[in-house]
Amino acid sequence: MNIKYDNLFFTILGKIMEVMYVGILWIIFSIPIVTIGASSTALYYTVHKVVFKNESYIFSTFTSSFKSNFKDATIKWGLGISLIAFLSVDIIIVRSFAESGSIIAALIYPLLIILVFVVMCIFSVLSYSARFDDSIKASIYKSAVLVANNLGWMIFLLIILFMALYIIRFLVFFTILLPGAYCCLIHYVFEHIYKKIGWIEEEKTEHKF
């Protein structure tokens, strides 16, 4: 009986270490900022292959996915962050009209909604890119449709993210645990959605390294 519980303990401990390790890799590979798209795609792929399916090794899986998806993921990340920057500037400009009581200030609400939708789409497109081979245009379109049809799950992910970011203000050590742990949650949600809409069963071109 003790052997059974000991094995369970070490299994859980091993998974925690894997989550921390892949999270540290994500932090290191994201330092240039421009590479966040590629490192996030590699993070999701590694969590899927190593943490959940117990296949391959963390470092080799992460670096192989990072190199393989670098170009497409960087373009998608660049488009997403550019749109976020554009919307953020618009929101700042619109807020300035609030002081004068202008009706234009009312535009801040639809702009905020669009901004949140774009952030959710970035999560979706990078996760999709880790699991499926597709063109940039197709992956963005499918990911946006997925977000629109699963807003409840997407809002849930954003709420958890904000809560986690708030917590690490007081528990800085958990910073190295957050990327991998949060990706595990994203993985659970998106894999559930992929199964629900049949993408996983019909998918023929999953990355293989």
C-alpha atoms as one frame of an Amber mdcrd trajectory, in Angstrom:
protein
   0.000   0.000   0.000   2.817   2.391   0.883   4.571   1.535  -2.385   1.448
   2.567  -4.305   1.259   5.941  -2.548   5.016   6.454  -2.918   4.752   5.869
  -6.660   1.840   8.308  -6.887   3.800  10.909  -4.929   6.849  10.652  -7.174
   4.676  10.663 -10.294   3.001  13.906  -9.213   6.346  15.381  -8.187   7.804
  14.417 -11.561   4.961  16.137 -13.414   5.425  19.292 -11.332   9.119  19.307
 -12.228   8.260  18.855 -15.910   5.830  21.767 -15.751   8.463  23.950 -14.091
  11.156  22.932 -16.582   9.060  23.643 -19.676   7.954  26.930 -18.088  11.565
  27.978 -17.570  12.310  27.139 -21.216   9.373  29.301 -22.282  10.657  32.231
 -20.207  14.175  31.919 -21.640  13.043  31.558 -25.256  10.582  34.459 -24.861
  13.179  36.979 -23.675  13.581  38.603 -27.139   9.779  39.308 -27.011   9.491
  38.789 -30.772   9.904  35.037 -30.174   6.974  34.726 -27.764   4.782  33.300
 -30.517   7.219  30.511 -31.362   8.008  29.770 -27.709   4.305  29.648 -26.813
   3.611  27.215 -29.644   6.544  25.090 -28.475   5.243  25.280 -24.898   1.815
  23.930 -25.860   3.302  21.201 -28.048   5.723  20.092 -25.337   3.015  20.046
 -22.671   0.893  17.924 -25.006   3.631  15.453 -25.937   5.610  15.182 -22.701
   3.416  16.189 -19.757   0.160  14.630 -20.980   1.284  11.831 -23.308   4.623
  10.953 -21.674   6.397  10.948 -25.022   9.895  12.167 -25.882  12.058  14.569
 -23.828  11.277  18.128 -22.807  14.280  20.017 -24.162  14.489  18.270 -27.537
  10.715  18.466 -28.048  10.582  22.142 -27.110  13.529  23.224 -29.265  12.394
  21.146 -32.274   8.902  22.659 -32.148  10.357  26.141 -31.634  12.517  25.838
 -34.755   9.820  24.175 -36.849   7.140  26.763 -36.054   9.355  29.833 -35.722
   8.453  31.593 -38.984   4.683  31.071 -38.961   4.288  31.537 -35.205   6.338
  34.756 -35.274   4.178  36.170 -38.078   0.991  35.291 -36.183   2.376  36.761
 -32.953   3.482  39.897 -34.811   0.030  40.376 -36.325  -1.642  39.827 -32.963
   0.599  42.134 -30.952   0.374  44.827 -33.663  -3.416  44.699 -33.504  -3.294
  44.885 -29.699  -1.003  47.934 -29.918  -3.316  49.596 -32.459  -6.417  48.999
 -30.326  -4.619  50.161 -27.180  -3.674  53.460 -28.829  -7.280  53.883 -30.010
  -8.552  53.285 -26.474  -6.155  55.887 -25.068  -7.289  58.410 -27.677 -10.973
  57.689 -27.078 -10.508  58.015 -23.306  -9.178  61.528 -23.830 -12.577  62.522
 -25.219 -14.287  61.436 -21.988 -12.953  64.490 -20.167 -14.774  66.779 -22.578
 -17.970  64.759 -22.391 -17.829  63.843 -26.072 -20.084  61.060 -27.334 -17.002
  59.560 -28.990 -15.942  58.338 -25.539 -18.669  55.661 -25.776 -16.515  53.879
 -28.354 -14.213  52.710 -25.578 -16.543  49.800 -24.741 -16.651  48.158 -28.183
 -12.894  48.751 -28.476 -12.298  46.961 -25.169 -14.475  44.056 -26.302 -12.515
  43.780 -29.553  -9.236  43.951 -27.622 -10.260  41.087 -25.324 -11.407  39.069
 -28.343  -8.036  39.591 -30.043  -6.178  38.404 -26.925  -8.323  35.268 -26.821
  -7.674  34.689 -30.527  -3.914  34.846 -29.920  -4.241  32.071 -27.323  -6.317
  30.081 -29.779  -4.161  30.499 -32.887  -0.900  29.626 -31.117  -2.473  26.533
 -29.547  -3.938  25.529 -32.911  -0.540  25.976 -34.573   1.040  23.604 -32.057
  -1.387  20.820 -32.951  -2.159  21.243 -36.643  -0.343  22.052 -39.872  -2.269
  24.754 -41.696  -1.758  28.019 -43.546  -1.492  31.246 -41.577  -4.777  32.540
 -43.005  -6.652  29.289 -42.299  -5.290  28.906 -38.766  -6.242  32.478 -37.872
  -9.744  32.078 -39.330 -10.404  28.712 -37.636  -9.031  29.963 -34.323 -11.229
  33.078 -34.424 -14.316  30.973 -35.155 -13.365  28.623 -32.312 -13.119  31.562
 -29.901 -16.457  33.013 -31.048 -18.163  29.653 -30.521 -16.588  29.009 -27.112
 -16.610  32.394 -25.388 -17.416  30.870 -22.006 -14.225  28.813 -21.988 -12.160
  31.725 -23.285 -13.425  34.108 -20.598 -12.699  31.422 -18.001  -9.078  31.209
 -19.217  -8.669  34.990 -19.036 -10.101  35.154 -15.510  -7.705  32.428 -14.326
  -4.792  34.257 -15.981  -5.610  37.555 -14.266  -5.986  35.779 -10.929  -2.627
  34.010 -11.389  -0.860  37.251 -12.340  -2.319  38.904  -9.246  -1.138  36.051
  -6.999   2.465  36.073  -8.250   2.732  39.707  -7.162   2.935  38.297  -3.644
   4.443  34.869  -4.418   7.159  35.674  -6.935   8.583  32.144  -6.809   5.501
  30.837  -8.604   6.527  32.839 -11.673   8.538  29.862 -12.928   5.575  27.554
 -12.367   2.934  29.765 -13.980   3.760  29.376 -17.725   3.738  25.576 -17.673
   0.821  25.267 -15.253  -1.304  27.758 -17.180  -0.471  26.009 -20.446  -1.693
  22.738 -18.902  -5.019  24.444 -18.256  -5.118  25.865 -21.798  -4.274  22.405
 -23.118  -7.139  20.832 -21.189  -9.623  23.404 -22.494  -8.535  23.377 -26.131
  -8.147  19.602 -26.358 -11.688  19.334 -24.988 -12.899  21.742 -27.684 -10.928
  19.992 -30.444 -12.537  16.691 -29.478 -15.986  18.232 -29.303 -15.800  19.634
 -32.840 -14.006  16.577 -34.226 -10.704  18.180 -35.210  -8.484  15.695 -33.401
 -10.091  12.586 -34.917  -9.977  13.994 -38.454  -6.565  15.586 -38.080  -3.970
  13.944 -40.322  -1.025  16.305 -40.228   0.019  16.693 -36.596   3.641  17.739
 -36.160   6.037  14.863 -35.630   9.611  15.244 -34.498
